[in-house]
Amino acid sequence: MSIEWERLEVKAGWNPESVMHTICAFANDINNWGGGYIIIGISEKNGRAELPPIGIEPDKIDAIQKKRSHKGKGRRQKLQEQKNRRFFERA
């Protein structure tokens, strides 16, 4: 089993020719799935992603995840507040 499938492809690094081949394959979209995703910076070995992603130091992963999680919470909270405001303005 592989982490890659018809809509997901991982690339260890930026190789324009390889990436363009994948983009063309996604553009053909035989199954009408609306394209696919290319993740650059992840290599695959025996069907599994090799971690950490290329270019990220292992000792910095926790800090990066905390930072992303914190930003996401703030954005989600703002969106929920906007949604609530619009709901009560209509009422």
C-alpha positions as CSV (number, residue, x, y, z in Angstrom):
1,M,0.0,0.0,0.0
2,S,1.2,3.5,-0.8
3,I,0.5,6.9,0.5
4,E,0.1,8.1,-3.1
5,W,-3.1,7.5,-5.0
6,E,-4.9,9.1,-7.9
7,R,-5.3,12.4,-6.1
8,L,-2.2,12.6,-4.0
9,E,1.5,12.5,-5.0
10,V,4.5,13.3,-2.8
11,K,7.8,14.6,-4.1
12,A,11.0,14.7,-2.2
13,G,12.1,18.0,-3.8
14,W,11.3,20.5,-6.5
15,N,12.0,18.8,-9.9
16,P,10.0,20.9,-12.5
17,E,9.8,18.1,-15.0
18,S,8.5,15.5,-12.6
19,V,6.0,18.0,-11.1
20,M,4.8,19.0,-14.5
21,H,4.2,15.4,-15.4
22,T,2.1,15.0,-12.3
23,I,0.2,18.2,-13.0
24,C,-0.6,16.9,-16.5
25,A,-1.8,13.6,-15.1
26,F,-4.1,15.4,-12.6
27,A,-5.4,17.6,-15.5
28,N,-6.4,14.6,-17.5
29,D,-8.8,13.7,-14.5
30,I,-10.2,10.5,-16.0
31,N,-12.2,9.8,-12.9
32,N,-13.5,13.4,-12.8
33,W,-12.2,14.0,-9.2
34,G,-11.3,17.6,-9.8
35,G,-7.5,17.2,-10.0
36,G,-5.2,16.3,-7.1
37,Y,-2.6,17.4,-4.6
38,I,1.2,17.5,-4.9
39,I,3.1,17.6,-1.6
40,I,6.7,18.8,-2.1
41,G,9.2,18.1,0.6
42,I,8.0,14.6,1.6
43,S,9.8,11.5,0.4
44,E,8.2,8.0,0.3
45,K,9.8,4.8,1.3
46,N,8.1,1.4,1.3
47,G,4.7,3.1,0.8
48,R,5.1,5.4,3.8
49,A,6.0,9.0,4.2
50,E,9.5,9.6,5.5
51,L,9.4,12.2,8.3
52,P,10.3,14.8,9.2
53,P,9.6,16.7,6.0
54,I,12.7,17.8,4.1
55,G,13.9,21.2,5.2
56,I,12.4,21.0,8.7
57,E,14.7,20.3,11.6
58,P,13.2,17.5,13.8
59,D,13.7,19.6,17.0
60,K,11.6,22.4,15.6
61,I,8.5,20.4,14.6
62,D,6.7,20.8,17.9
63,A,7.1,24.5,17.9
64,I,5.9,24.8,14.3
65,Q,2.8,22.6,15.1
66,K,2.0,24.8,18.1
67,K,2.3,27.9,16.1
68,R,0.1,26.6,13.3
69,S,-2.5,25.3,15.8
70,H,-2.6,28.6,17.6
71,K,-3.1,30.5,14.4
72,G,-5.9,28.1,13.4
73,K,-7.7,28.5,16.6
74,G,-7.7,32.3,16.3
75,R,-9.0,32.1,12.7
76,R,-11.7,29.6,13.6
77,Q,-12.8,31.7,16.5
78,K,-13.0,34.8,14.4
79,L,-15.0,33.0,11.7
80,Q,-17.4,31.6,14.4
81,E,-17.8,35.1,15.8
82,Q,-18.6,36.5,12.4
83,K,-21.1,33.7,11.8
84,N,-22.8,34.4,15.1
85,R,-22.9,38.1,14.5
86,R,-24.6,37.6,11.1
87,F,-27.1,35.2,12.6
88,F,-28.1,37.6,15.4
89,E,-28.3,40.6,12.9
90,R,-30.9,38.6,10.9
91,A,-33.0,37.8,13.9
